[in-house]
Amino acid sequence: RLFTNGESAFAYPFRYMVISESGEQSGVEVLFSVPKRYHKRANKRNLLKRRMREAYRQHKSELVAYATERGLHIELALIYTSKDIVSYKSVENAVCKVLERIAKRA
């Protein structure tokens, strides 16, 4: 449902898809993906996913608070699209940018 009906956008190095709807459950669900197409080695994919999860963990409070106060259920998919392995700082900045865009849009 997220990939068929969700809205898609790009914030380097991520393509993200988001769908938000009001309902009885409020909160945020997040999916992290690093395609095997660009990073063949599992250890590199795992490194990138760890960086994404850590950046999200540190900055999720604003989005979760926004979703619970408005009674929204937000589903988010972060898909790493770069062929390069970028630094944690770049990943963190991109995750912050994505979360700000979602909070403004939703």
Buried (B, 14 or more C-beta within 10 A) or exposed (E): EBEEEBEEEEBEBBBBBBBBEEEEEBEBEBEBBBEEEBBEEEEEBEBBBEBBBBBBEEBBEEBBEBBEEEEBBBBBBBBBBBEEBBEBEBBBBBBBBBBBBBBEEB
